[in-house]
Amino acid sequence: MAKQRVEIHTADIALDGLLKFASLVGSGGEAKHLIRAELVRVNGSVETRRGRRVGPGDRVELLDEDEQVLETLEIAGPAS
């Protein structure tokens, strides 16, 4: 499992946009597929809304078909 800290420069970001921004997917279509396949969790709960807004303090996990965590994103805001 890989862990990555992602710094965003806005109050929040759409889940599918975050997956693209963090280079976990190559396209919005790929993000949509993973989210609809229930392979993405936000703060420990499966999320099926690609427009779900996430922000600093949230944790996003990308799962494989066996529900094992492949990648964890910890979202942070701009450094103070």
C-alpha positions in Angstrom: 0.0 0.0 0.0 1.3 3.4 -0.9 0.5 6.6 1.0 0.5 10.0 -0.5 -0.1 13.5 0.9 -1.9 15.7 -1.6 -2.0 19.4 -1.1 -4.9 21.3 -2.6 -5.1 25.0 -3.0 -8.9 25.3 -2.7 -11.3 24.7 0.1 -12.3 21.4 -1.5 -12.2 19.4 -4.7 -14.5 16.9 -6.4 -13.5 13.2 -5.8 -13.0 12.4 -9.5 -10.9 15.5 -9.9 -8.8 14.6 -6.9 -8.0 11.1 -8.4 -6.9 12.9 -11.6 -4.9 15.6 -9.7 -3.1 12.9 -7.7 -2.3 11.0 -11.0 -4.1 7.8 -9.8 -6.1 7.8 -13.0 -5.5 9.0 -16.5 -9.0 10.3 -17.2 -12.3 11.3 -15.7 -13.8 8.2 -17.3 -11.4 6.0 -15.4 -12.2 7.8 -12.2 -15.9 7.5 -12.8 -15.5 3.7 -13.4 -13.5 3.2 -10.2 -16.0 5.2 -8.1 -19.1 3.4 -9.6 -17.4 0.0 -9.0 -17.2 1.0 -5.3 -13.4 0.9 -5.3 -13.0 4.3 -3.6 -13.5 5.0 0.1 -13.6 8.5 1.7 -12.9 8.5 5.5 -13.4 4.8 5.7 -16.8 4.6 3.8 -17.4 3.5 0.2 -18.2 6.5 -1.9 -20.2 6.2 -5.2 -20.7 9.9 -6.0 -17.9 11.2 -8.2 -18.8 14.8 -7.4 -18.4 14.2 -3.7 -16.4 17.2 -2.3 -13.3 16.3 -0.3 -10.9 18.7 1.4 -8.2 19.1 4.0 -8.4 16.4 6.7 -10.1 13.9 4.5 -8.6 10.5 3.6 -9.3 8.8 0.3 -8.4 5.2 -0.4 -8.3 3.4 -3.7 -9.1 -0.3 -3.5 -8.5 -3.3 -5.7 -11.1 -5.9 -6.6 -10.4 -7.8 -3.4 -11.0 -4.6 -1.4 -7.3 -4.3 -0.4 -6.1 -0.7 -0.2 -3.8 0.1 -3.1 -3.2 3.8 -2.4 -4.1 6.2 0.4 -4.4 9.9 -0.1 -4.3 12.3 2.8 -5.6 15.7 1.8 -3.9 18.8 3.1 -4.5 22.5 2.6 -1.8 25.0 1.7 1.1 25.2 4.1 0.8 28.0 6.6 
